[in-house]
Amino acid sequence: MIEHITGKIVHTEADTVVVENGGIGYLIHCGNPYRYTPGAENITIYTYQHVREDDIKLFGFAHREERRLFEKLLQVSGIGPKGALAIVGSEQPKLVVEAIEQEDASFLTKFPGVGKKTAGQIILDLKGKVGEIVPTLAEGLFAPAPSESDEPDALTEACEALAALGYTDREVKRIRPKLKEENLESTDAYIKKALRLMLNA
């Protein structure tokens, strides 16, 4: 199994990203490829290699914990790689785990391809088996939102623009305090600074 690939992001599409390493471009299927900026270097993506008789695909994740949840979901009857990736790609793994542990089927049915029957099957198969994922996911990744009452309008607009570009609330919240320390003049300047911070995160 390929544990991870570290390299340069050379291309992104709706559901894939291409990482170049050693002159080879690896096509990796991701839940949210737009979290990776084309041209970014030394980016590590944790991978899962899925093999079928007629197909071999690499699925990619920003964190090992996301991959662990993906692997757990693949054990559920009726959940394939595409469905599991849609759930993990929502970037709410902690909430998914909590929904499973609390038997909250209504939360799980919000994901594409997950009906009441499938949600029930996820809970039946995984309750009590995914709770250990939560502590590592929660640490540092789900911090409370910073206060926005005193931030410049340009910063607020920049954060909204980042969300429109596909960055998650979690990613934006992580760099927002650093952006607030800056005294930049425009929305564009905040966006450029934010992208640099994300690349170096």
C-alpha positions as CSV (number, residue, x, y, z in Angstrom):
1,M,0.0,0.0,0.0
2,I,1.2,3.5,-0.7
3,E,1.2,5.3,2.6
4,H,1.4,8.8,1.3
5,I,2.7,10.9,-1.6
6,T,4.6,14.2,-1.1
7,G,5.2,16.5,-4.1
8,K,3.9,19.4,-6.2
9,I,0.3,19.9,-7.0
10,V,0.2,20.3,-10.7
11,H,-3.5,20.0,-11.5
12,T,-6.9,19.9,-9.8
13,E,-10.4,19.0,-11.1
14,A,-13.8,18.5,-9.5
15,D,-12.9,15.2,-7.9
16,T,-9.1,14.6,-8.5
17,V,-5.8,16.2,-7.9
18,V,-2.5,15.4,-9.6
19,V,0.7,15.3,-7.5
20,E,4.0,15.2,-9.2
21,N,6.9,13.4,-7.5
22,G,10.1,12.3,-9.2
23,G,8.8,13.1,-12.6
24,I,5.6,11.0,-12.1
25,G,2.2,12.5,-11.8
26,Y,-0.1,10.6,-9.5
27,L,-3.9,11.0,-10.1
28,I,-5.6,11.0,-6.7
29,H,-9.3,11.0,-6.0
30,C,-10.2,13.5,-3.2
31,G,-13.4,14.6,-1.5
32,N,-12.3,18.2,-1.8
33,P,-9.4,18.7,-4.3
34,Y,-9.7,22.5,-4.1
35,R,-8.2,22.5,-0.6
36,Y,-4.9,22.0,-2.6
37,T,-3.6,25.0,-4.5
38,P,-2.0,24.3,-7.9
39,G,1.7,25.0,-7.8
40,A,2.0,24.2,-4.1
41,E,5.1,22.2,-3.3
42,N,6.0,19.6,-0.7
43,I,2.3,18.8,-0.1
44,T,1.7,15.4,1.5
45,I,-1.5,13.5,0.7
46,Y,-2.2,10.3,2.6
47,T,-3.5,7.6,0.3
48,Y,-5.6,4.5,0.1
49,Q,-5.2,2.2,-2.9
50,H,-8.4,0.6,-4.0
51,V,-8.1,-2.4,-6.3
52,R,-10.8,-4.0,-8.4
53,E,-10.5,-6.5,-11.3
54,D,-10.8,-3.8,-13.9
55,D,-9.6,-0.7,-12.0
56,I,-6.9,0.6,-9.6
57,K,-7.5,4.0,-7.9
58,L,-5.7,6.1,-5.3
59,F,-7.9,8.0,-2.9
60,G,-6.3,10.9,-1.0
61,F,-6.8,12.6,2.4
62,A,-5.2,15.5,4.2
63,H,-4.9,13.5,7.5
64,R,-4.4,9.9,8.4
65,E,-7.5,10.1,10.6
66,E,-9.7,10.9,7.6
67,R,-8.3,7.9,5.9
68,R,-9.0,5.7,8.9
69,L,-12.7,6.8,8.8
70,F,-12.8,6.1,5.1
71,E,-11.5,2.6,5.7
72,K,-14.1,2.0,8.4
73,L,-16.9,3.2,6.1
74,L,-15.7,0.8,3.4
75,Q,-16.5,-2.1,5.8
76,V,-20.2,-1.1,5.7
77,S,-22.5,-3.1,3.4
78,G,-23.7,-0.8,0.6
79,I,-21.0,1.8,1.0
80,G,-18.4,1.9,-1.8
81,P,-15.3,4.2,-2.2
82,K,-17.3,6.9,-3.9
83,G,-19.9,7.1,-1.1
84,A,-17.2,6.8,1.7
85,L,-15.3,9.6,0.0
86,A,-18.3,11.9,-0.1
87,I,-18.8,11.5,3.6
88,V,-15.2,12.0,4.5
89,G,-14.8,14.8,2.0
90,S,-17.4,16.8,3.8
91,E,-14.5,17.5,6.2
92,Q,-16.8,16.9,9.2
93,P,-15.2,13.6,10.4
94,K,-15.7,14.4,14.0
95,L,-19.4,15.1,13.5
96,V,-19.7,11.9,11.4
97,V,-18.2,9.8,14.2
98,E,-20.4,11.5,16.8
99,A,-23.5,10.8,14.7
100,I,-22.6,7.2,14.5
101,E,-22.0,6.9,18.2
102,Q,-25.2,8.8,19.0
103,E,-27.3,6.9,16.4
104,D,-28.1,10.1,14.6
105,A,-29.3,8.7,11.3
106,S,-30.8,12.0,10.2
107,F,-27.3,13.6,10.1
108,L,-25.9,10.7,8.0
109,T,-28.7,11.0,5.4
110,K,-27.5,14.4,4.5
111,F,-24.7,12.9,2.5
112,P,-25.1,12.0,-1.2
113,G,-26.3,8.4,-1.7
114,V,-27.0,7.8,2.0
115,G,-30.6,7.0,2.6
116,K,-32.3,5.9,5.8
117,K,-31.4,2.2,5.3
118,T,-27.8,2.9,4.6
119,A,-27.5,5.3,7.5
120,G,-29.0,2.6,9.8
121,Q,-26.4,0.1,8.4
122,I,-23.6,2.5,9.1
123,I,-24.7,2.9,12.7
124,L,-25.2,-0.9,13.1
125,D,-21.8,-1.8,11.6
126,L,-19.7,1.0,13.1
127,K,-21.1,2.1,16.4
128,G,-18.4,1.5,19.1
129,K,-15.8,1.0,16.4
130,V,-15.0,4.6,15.4
131,G,-14.9,6.5,18.7
132,E,-11.1,6.2,19.0
133,I,-10.8,8.4,15.9
134,V,-12.4,11.4,17.7
135,P,-9.5,12.5,20.0
136,T,-6.9,12.9,17.3
137,L,-9.4,14.6,15.0
138,A,-10.6,17.0,17.7
139,E,-7.1,18.1,18.8
140,G,-6.3,21.4,17.2
141,L,-8.7,20.9,14.2
142,F,-12.0,21.9,15.7
143,A,-11.1,25.0,17.7
144,P,-13.9,27.5,18.5
145,A,-14.4,30.2,16.0
146,P,-12.5,33.4,16.8
147,S,-14.4,36.6,17.5
148,E,-15.0,38.5,14.3
149,S,-16.5,41.6,15.7
150,D,-13.4,43.7,15.6
151,E,-11.9,42.5,12.3
152,P,-11.6,44.7,9.2
153,D,-14.2,44.4,6.5
154,A,-11.5,43.4,4.0
155,L,-10.6,40.4,6.2
156,T,-14.2,39.4,6.5
157,E,-14.6,39.6,2.7
158,A,-11.4,37.7,2.2
159,C,-12.6,34.8,4.4
160,E,-15.9,34.7,2.5
161,A,-13.9,34.5,-0.8
162,L,-11.8,31.7,0.6
163,A,-15.0,29.8,1.4
164,A,-16.2,30.4,-2.2
165,L,-12.9,28.9,-3.4
166,G,-13.6,25.7,-1.6
167,Y,-11.7,26.1,1.7
168,T,-13.5,24.8,4.7
169,D,-14.5,26.7,7.8
170,R,-12.0,24.7,9.8
171,E,-9.1,25.8,7.4
172,V,-10.1,29.4,7.5
173,K,-10.6,29.5,11.3
174,R,-7.1,28.1,11.7
175,I,-5.4,31.0,10.0
176,R,-7.9,33.8,10.9
177,P,-6.1,34.8,14.1
178,K,-2.8,35.3,12.1
179,L,-4.6,37.3,9.5
180,K,-6.1,39.6,12.2
181,E,-2.6,40.4,13.3
182,E,-1.9,41.9,9.8
183,N,-2.8,45.4,8.9
184,L,-3.4,44.9,5.2
185,E,-5.2,47.4,2.9
186,S,-7.3,45.2,0.7
187,T,-9.3,42.0,0.4
188,D,-6.9,40.8,-2.3
189,A,-3.9,41.3,0.0
190,Y,-5.6,39.3,2.8
191,I,-6.5,36.5,0.3
192,K,-2.8,36.3,-0.9
193,K,-1.6,36.2,2.7
194,A,-4.1,33.5,3.6
195,L,-3.0,31.3,0.7
196,R,0.6,31.6,1.8
197,L,-0.3,30.7,5.4
198,M,-2.3,27.6,4.2
199,L,0.6,26.4,2.1
200,N,2.9,26.6,5.1
201,A,0.5,25.1,7.6
